[in-house]
Amino acid sequence: MKLSDINSILNGVLEGNPDKEISNIAKIEIATESEISFISNPVYAKYFYTTKAGALLISTDFEYFEKPENLSLIRVPDPYLAFLELIELFHKDSEKRTGISEKAYIGEGTTISEDVYIGPFSYIGNNCSIGKRSNIFPNCTIEKGVTIGDNVIIYPNVSVYNGSVIGNNVIIHSGAVIGSDGFGQAKQPDGTYKKIPQVGIVVIEDDVEIGSCTSIDRATIGETRICKGVKLDNQIQIAHNVIIGEHTVIAAHTGIAGSTKIGKRCMIGGKAGIAGHIEIGDDVILGAASNTTKSILKPGIYMGYRAKPMRDFLREEANVNSIPDLKTKIKNLESNAH
């Protein structure tokens, strides 16, 4: 694209050659004359004078001493968001596919809308529904009665169990399992365990992204629900009957036990553990490797083995770090007393 066309799309202010042709996006350290990059983090400002990029996205208040001769600039309010928009622009058709492979299995009573792609060796069960422009890559298993919305991307080796509901614009990465049985076992008088039937479903609302090898268990009865705009990293465990509120983001290796409710716009760090049957309110941030065993309803940042407000956690950490000095002082006092 010509730089003038890119500038028009981004509603920016162009400094440089409007007719310069841009073929791709690249990191500022390695970009070439036909590529565009960006500076949003001050750490990368040092590359402004050495980059070989043909153009840069910079903020409206970015200052420089002297612009390299062949470098064009587009000023925008937020270079990072503009960069994301360009990625979508340049790569929007890179994975677009249509057509149903002859090696795919389509069950009876299943309806498939227009412009759908189903790859080789994928299995679609009976009475499923697949929306417009959705892509199901090879080796996926979609069991009976599953509903899939429009513009959904399901990458290879995903399993979606029976009755699950997937909304529009959902992305599910390889190895994810949607709707497997919740972990329900009832202990019997003789010490053995009897499996509790898991007869509920999983509902994934619109605009959700689910990372690779993440498992979302079906409800015992009722629903496990992942609400609109939730973003899940890789290797997350979400147990039966959990509800995750809109636009919450969760990092890898987090485990959420059954029947817990997570609020809207929460941020949960990697390796966090959340006990069952509790509630996390809206706008709560849980630090990495934190463990939450009681409900948290007040917005704020919580950290630690037993999650507590960040200020309390940092105070306790400071006290723990001072223990060696205190031990030394006590030994000195004891020596002087003798």
C-alpha positions as CSV (number, residue, x, y, z in Angstrom):
1,M,0.0,0.0,0.0
2,K,1.1,3.6,-0.5
3,L,1.9,5.4,2.7
4,S,-0.8,8.0,1.9
5,D,-3.4,5.2,1.9
6,I,-2.1,3.9,5.2
7,N,-2.2,7.4,6.7
8,S,-5.8,7.8,5.5
9,I,-6.9,4.6,7.2
10,L,-5.2,5.5,10.5
11,N,-6.3,9.2,10.3
12,G,-2.8,10.2,11.1
13,V,-0.5,13.1,10.2
14,L,2.0,12.2,7.5
15,E,5.6,13.5,7.4
16,G,7.4,12.3,4.4
17,N,6.8,10.7,1.0
18,P,3.1,9.9,0.5
19,D,3.9,7.7,-2.6
20,K,6.3,5.4,-0.7
21,E,5.2,1.7,-1.2
22,I,4.9,-0.3,2.0
23,S,4.7,-4.1,1.7
24,N,4.8,-5.4,5.3
25,I,5.1,-4.6,9.0
26,A,8.3,-5.4,11.0
27,K,10.2,-4.9,14.2
28,I,12.0,-1.5,14.3
29,E,15.4,-3.2,14.7
30,I,15.1,-5.3,11.5
31,A,12.6,-3.4,9.3
32,T,13.7,-2.6,5.8
33,E,12.9,0.3,3.4
34,S,9.7,-1.3,2.2
35,E,8.4,-2.0,5.7
36,I,6.7,0.0,8.4
37,S,7.3,-0.2,12.2
38,F,6.3,1.8,15.3
39,I,7.5,3.4,18.6
40,S,5.2,3.3,21.5
41,N,7.5,2.3,24.3
42,P,10.3,4.8,25.2
43,V,12.8,2.0,25.4
44,Y,12.7,1.7,21.6
45,A,13.1,5.4,20.9
46,K,16.9,4.9,20.6
47,Y,16.2,3.0,17.3
48,F,14.7,6.1,15.7
49,Y,18.0,7.3,14.3
50,T,19.3,3.9,13.2
51,T,16.3,2.1,11.8
52,K,16.2,1.1,8.2
53,A,12.4,1.1,8.1
54,G,10.7,3.0,5.3
55,A,8.2,4.5,7.8
56,L,7.4,4.6,11.5
57,L,4.2,5.1,13.5
58,I,4.9,7.6,16.3
59,S,2.8,9.4,18.8
60,T,1.6,12.9,18.2
61,D,4.0,14.3,20.8
62,F,7.1,12.3,19.9
63,E,10.1,14.6,19.6
64,Y,13.3,14.1,17.6
65,F,16.4,16.2,16.7
66,E,16.8,15.2,13.0
67,K,14.8,12.7,10.9
68,P,16.8,10.2,8.9
69,E,16.7,11.1,5.2
70,N,14.6,8.2,3.9
71,L,12.4,7.8,6.9
72,S,8.7,8.8,6.7
73,L,6.5,9.3,9.8
74,I,2.9,8.9,10.6
75,R,1.8,10.6,13.8
76,V,-1.1,9.0,15.6
77,P,-2.6,9.3,19.2
78,D,-1.6,5.7,20.1
79,P,1.1,4.0,17.9
80,Y,0.5,0.6,19.4
81,L,-3.2,0.5,18.6
82,A,-2.4,1.8,15.1
83,F,0.2,-0.9,14.7
84,L,-2.5,-3.6,15.6
85,E,-4.8,-2.1,13.1
86,L,-2.1,-2.4,10.4
87,I,-1.4,-6.0,11.3
88,E,-5.1,-6.8,10.7
89,L,-5.0,-4.8,7.5
90,F,-2.0,-6.5,6.0
91,H,-2.8,-10.1,7.2
92,K,-6.6,-10.1,7.1
93,D,-6.8,-12.7,4.3
94,S,-3.7,-14.8,5.3
95,E,-5.8,-17.6,6.8
96,K,-9.0,-17.1,5.0
97,R,-10.2,-20.5,3.6
98,T,-13.5,-21.9,2.3
99,G,-14.7,-25.3,1.3
100,I,-15.3,-28.6,3.0
101,S,-12.7,-31.3,2.6
102,E,-13.8,-34.6,1.2
103,K,-11.9,-36.2,4.1
104,A,-14.1,-34.4,6.7
105,Y,-17.1,-36.1,8.3
106,I,-20.4,-34.2,8.5
107,G,-23.2,-35.7,10.6
108,E,-26.9,-35.9,9.8
109,G,-29.0,-32.9,10.5
110,T,-26.0,-30.5,10.6
111,T,-26.4,-27.1,9.0
112,I,-23.4,-25.3,7.5
113,S,-23.7,-21.7,6.4
114,E,-21.9,-20.0,3.5
115,D,-18.1,-19.6,3.2
116,V,-17.3,-22.2,5.8
117,Y,-14.0,-24.1,5.8
118,I,-13.8,-27.6,7.3
119,G,-10.4,-29.2,7.1
120,P,-9.4,-32.8,6.5
121,F,-10.1,-35.4,9.2
122,S,-12.4,-33.1,11.2
123,Y,-15.5,-34.8,12.6
124,I,-18.8,-32.8,12.8
125,G,-21.5,-34.7,14.7
126,N,-25.2,-34.8,14.2
127,N,-27.5,-31.8,14.5
128,C,-24.7,-29.2,14.7
129,S,-24.9,-25.7,13.4
130,I,-21.9,-23.8,11.9
131,G,-22.2,-20.1,11.1
132,K,-21.0,-18.0,8.2
133,R,-17.3,-17.7,7.4
134,S,-16.3,-20.0,10.2
135,N,-13.1,-22.0,9.9
136,I,-12.6,-25.5,11.4
137,F,-9.1,-26.6,10.8
138,P,-8.0,-30.3,10.4
139,N,-8.4,-33.0,13.1
140,C,-11.0,-31.2,15.1
141,T,-13.9,-33.1,16.8
142,I,-17.2,-31.3,17.1
143,E,-19.7,-33.6,18.9
144,K,-23.5,-33.7,18.4
145,G,-25.7,-30.7,19.0
146,V,-22.9,-28.1,19.0
147,T,-23.7,-24.5,17.9
148,I,-21.0,-22.4,16.4
149,G,-21.5,-18.8,15.4
150,D,-20.2,-16.6,12.6
151,N,-16.5,-15.9,11.9
152,V,-15.3,-18.5,14.4
153,I,-11.8,-19.9,14.0
154,I,-11.1,-23.4,15.5
155,Y,-7.5,-24.4,15.1
156,P,-6.3,-28.1,14.6
157,N,-6.9,-30.7,17.3
158,V,-9.6,-28.9,19.2
159,S,-12.4,-31.0,20.9
160,V,-15.8,-29.5,21.5
161,Y,-18.1,-31.8,23.4
162,N,-21.8,-32.3,22.8
163,G,-24.2,-29.4,23.4
164,S,-21.6,-26.7,23.7
165,V,-22.6,-23.2,22.4
166,I,-19.9,-21.0,20.8
167,G,-20.8,-17.4,19.8
168,N,-19.5,-15.1,17.0
169,N,-15.9,-14.1,16.4
170,V,-14.5,-16.7,18.8
171,I,-10.9,-18.0,18.4
172,I,-10.0,-21.4,19.9
173,H,-6.4,-22.5,19.6
174,S,-5.0,-26.0,19.1
175,G,-5.5,-28.6,21.7
176,A,-8.2,-26.8,23.7
177,V,-11.0,-29.0,25.1
178,I,-14.4,-27.4,25.5
179,G,-17.1,-29.2,27.4
180,S,-15.3,-32.2,29.0
181,D,-16.8,-33.6,32.2
182,G,-16.4,-31.6,35.3
183,F,-14.5,-33.2,38.1
184,G,-17.4,-34.6,40.2
185,Q,-16.8,-37.6,42.4
186,A,-18.9,-38.7,45.4
187,K,-17.2,-40.7,48.1
188,Q,-19.1,-43.8,49.1
189,P,-19.2,-45.6,52.5
190,D,-16.6,-48.1,51.4
191,G,-14.1,-45.4,50.4
192,T,-14.5,-45.7,46.7
193,Y,-15.8,-42.9,44.5
194,K,-18.9,-42.7,42.3
195,K,-18.8,-40.5,39.3
196,I,-21.4,-37.6,39.4
197,P,-23.0,-37.3,35.9
198,Q,-22.1,-34.0,34.2
199,V,-25.1,-33.1,32.1
200,G,-24.8,-29.4,31.7
201,I,-23.1,-27.5,28.9
202,V,-20.5,-24.8,28.1
203,V,-21.5,-21.5,26.7
204,I,-18.8,-19.3,25.0
205,E,-20.1,-15.8,24.2
206,D,-19.0,-13.5,21.4
207,D,-15.4,-12.2,20.9
208,V,-13.7,-14.7,23.2
209,E,-10.2,-16.1,22.6
210,I,-9.2,-19.4,24.2
211,G,-5.5,-20.4,24.3
212,S,-4.0,-23.7,23.3
213,C,-4.4,-26.7,25.6
214,T,-6.9,-24.9,27.8
215,S,-9.8,-27.0,29.3
216,I,-13.2,-25.7,30.0
217,D,-15.4,-28.2,31.8
218,R,-19.1,-28.7,31.2
219,A,-21.5,-27.9,34.1
220,T,-22.8,-30.6,36.4
221,I,-26.2,-29.1,35.6
222,G,-26.8,-25.7,34.0
223,E,-23.9,-23.9,32.4
224,T,-20.2,-23.1,32.5
225,R,-20.2,-19.6,30.9
226,I,-17.4,-17.6,29.4
227,C,-18.8,-14.1,28.8
228,K,-18.2,-11.7,26.0
229,G,-14.7,-10.5,25.3
230,V,-12.9,-12.8,27.7
231,K,-9.3,-13.7,26.7
232,L,-7.8,-16.9,28.0
233,D,-4.1,-17.8,27.7
234,N,-2.7,-21.3,27.2
235,Q,-3.0,-24.2,29.6
236,I,-5.8,-22.8,31.8
237,Q,-8.2,-25.1,33.8
238,I,-11.8,-23.8,34.2
239,A,-13.9,-26.2,36.2
240,H,-17.6,-26.9,36.1
241,N,-20.2,-24.2,36.6
242,V,-17.7,-21.4,36.6
243,I,-18.8,-18.0,35.2
244,I,-16.2,-15.6,33.9
245,G,-17.4,-12.0,33.4
246,E,-17.1,-9.8,30.3
247,H,-13.6,-8.7,29.2
248,T,-11.7,-10.5,31.9
249,V,-8.2,-11.7,30.9
250,I,-6.4,-14.7,32.4
251,A,-2.8,-15.7,32.0
252,A,-1.4,-19.2,31.6
253,H,-1.4,-22.0,34.1
254,T,-4.3,-20.5,36.1
255,G,-6.7,-23.0,37.7
256,I,-10.3,-22.0,38.7
257,A,-12.3,-24.5,40.8
258,G,-15.9,-25.3,40.4
259,S,-18.9,-22.9,40.8
260,T,-16.7,-19.8,41.2
261,K,-17.9,-16.6,39.7
262,I,-15.3,-14.1,38.2
263,G,-16.4,-10.5,37.6
264,K,-16.0,-8.2,34.7
265,R,-12.7,-6.6,33.5
266,C,-10.6,-8.7,35.9
267,M,-6.9,-9.4,35.3
268,I,-5.6,-12.7,36.6
269,G,-1.8,-13.4,36.5
270,G,-0.2,-16.7,35.5
271,K,-0.2,-19.7,37.9
272,A,-3.0,-18.1,40.0
273,G,-5.2,-20.6,41.9
274,I,-8.8,-19.8,42.7
275,A,-10.8,-22.0,45.1
276,G,-14.3,-23.1,44.4
277,H,-17.7,-21.6,45.4
278,I,-16.3,-18.1,45.9
279,E,-16.9,-14.8,44.0
280,I,-14.3,-12.4,42.6
281,G,-15.9,-9.0,42.0
282,D,-15.5,-6.6,39.0
283,D,-12.2,-4.9,38.3
284,V,-10.1,-7.1,40.6
285,I,-6.4,-7.8,39.7
286,L,-4.9,-11.1,41.0
287,G,-1.1,-11.2,40.9
288,A,0.9,-14.1,39.4
289,A,1.0,-17.2,41.5
290,S,-1.5,-15.8,44.0
291,N,-4.0,-18.1,45.7
292,T,-7.5,-17.0,46.5
293,T,-9.5,-19.0,48.9
294,K,-12.1,-16.4,50.0
295,S,-14.4,-14.1,48.0
296,I,-12.9,-10.7,47.0
297,L,-15.6,-8.1,46.1
298,K,-13.6,-4.8,46.3
299,P,-11.8,-3.7,43.2
300,G,-8.0,-3.5,43.6
301,I,-4.7,-5.5,43.3
302,Y,-4.3,-8.6,45.4
303,M,-1.2,-10.7,45.7
304,G,0.4,-13.5,47.7
305,Y,0.0,-17.1,48.7
306,R,-3.2,-16.1,50.5
307,A,-4.3,-13.3,48.3
308,K,-4.4,-10.0,50.1
309,P,-4.3,-6.3,49.1
310,M,-1.0,-5.5,47.4
311,R,0.0,-3.0,50.1
312,D,-0.4,-5.6,52.9
313,F,1.5,-8.2,50.8
314,L,4.4,-5.8,50.2
315,R,4.6,-4.9,53.9
316,E,4.7,-8.5,54.9
317,E,7.4,-9.2,52.3
318,A,9.5,-6.4,53.7
319,N,9.1,-7.8,57.2
320,V,10.1,-11.3,56.1
321,N,13.2,-9.9,54.4
322,S,14.2,-8.1,57.6
323,I,14.2,-11.4,59.6
324,P,17.9,-12.2,59.1
325,D,18.9,-8.7,60.5
326,L,16.6,-9.2,63.5
327,K,18.1,-12.6,64.2
328,T,21.6,-11.0,64.2
329,K,20.5,-8.3,66.6
330,I,18.9,-10.8,68.9
331,K,22.1,-12.9,69.0
332,N,24.1,-9.8,69.7
333,L,21.8,-8.8,72.6
334,E,22.0,-12.3,74.0
335,S,25.8,-12.3,73.8
336,N,25.9,-8.9,75.6
337,A,23.5,-10.1,78.3
338,H,25.9,-12.9,79.2
